[in-house]
């Protein structure tokens, strides 16, 4: 299990396969795609749709996602 290079909004470690949750209640699963070139693009969140969001955008002040 790979450890993400960033922590969640509360400062907890995030791992491949972790489930994160936003204040809205929306949840997604953290996935790692090693075929992508940049680390910011390798760590993604799968919300169950075709498009995966970059993890780094979900855990900051705007997304406020925490690992559950």
C-alpha positions as CSV (number, residue, x, y, z in Angstrom):
1,X,0.0,0.0,0.0
2,X,1.5,3.3,-1.1
3,X,1.5,6.4,1.1
4,X,0.5,9.7,-0.4
5,X,3.0,12.5,-0.3
6,X,0.4,14.8,1.4
7,X,-1.8,14.6,4.5
8,X,-5.5,15.1,4.7
9,X,-7.1,18.3,5.9
10,X,-6.7,17.3,9.5
11,X,-3.1,16.2,9.1
12,X,-3.6,12.4,8.9
13,X,-1.7,10.2,6.5
14,X,-3.4,9.1,3.3
15,X,-2.8,5.7,1.6
16,X,-3.7,4.2,-1.7
17,X,-7.2,2.7,-1.0
18,X,-8.1,5.2,1.7
19,X,-11.6,6.6,1.7
20,X,-11.8,10.3,2.1
21,X,-14.9,12.4,3.0
22,X,-15.8,16.0,2.4
23,X,-17.8,18.2,4.8
24,X,-20.7,17.7,2.4
25,X,-20.6,14.0,3.0
26,X,-19.3,13.1,-0.5
27,X,-16.8,10.3,-0.3
28,X,-14.2,8.9,-2.7
29,X,-11.5,6.3,-2.8
30,X,-7.8,7.3,-3.2
31,X,-6.1,5.6,-6.2
32,X,-2.6,5.7,-7.5
33,X,-1.8,5.8,-11.2
34,X,2.0,5.2,-11.7
35,X,1.7,5.7,-15.5
36,X,1.3,9.4,-15.1
37,X,4.4,11.6,-15.2
38,X,3.9,14.1,-12.3
39,X,3.2,13.2,-8.7
40,X,0.3,15.6,-8.6
41,X,-1.4,13.7,-11.4
42,X,-0.6,10.2,-10.0
43,X,-2.7,10.5,-6.8
44,X,-6.3,10.7,-7.6
45,X,-9.8,10.3,-6.0
46,X,-12.4,8.0,-7.5
47,X,-15.9,9.3,-6.8
48,X,-17.5,6.6,-8.8
49,X,-17.6,8.5,-12.1
50,X,-15.5,8.2,-15.2
51,X,-13.4,11.2,-14.3
52,X,-11.0,11.0,-11.3
53,X,-10.0,14.2,-9.4
54,X,-6.5,15.0,-8.3
55,X,-6.1,14.3,-4.6
56,X,-4.1,17.4,-4.0
57,X,-7.1,19.5,-4.9
58,X,-9.5,17.6,-2.6
59,X,-7.5,17.9,0.7
60,X,-6.8,21.7,0.8
61,X,-8.9,24.5,2.2
62,X,-11.4,24.3,-0.6
63,X,-12.1,20.5,-0.5
64,X,-11.4,19.9,3.2
65,X,-11.4,16.1,2.7
66,X,-10.4,13.9,5.6
67,X,-9.5,10.2,5.7
68,X,-12.2,8.1,7.3
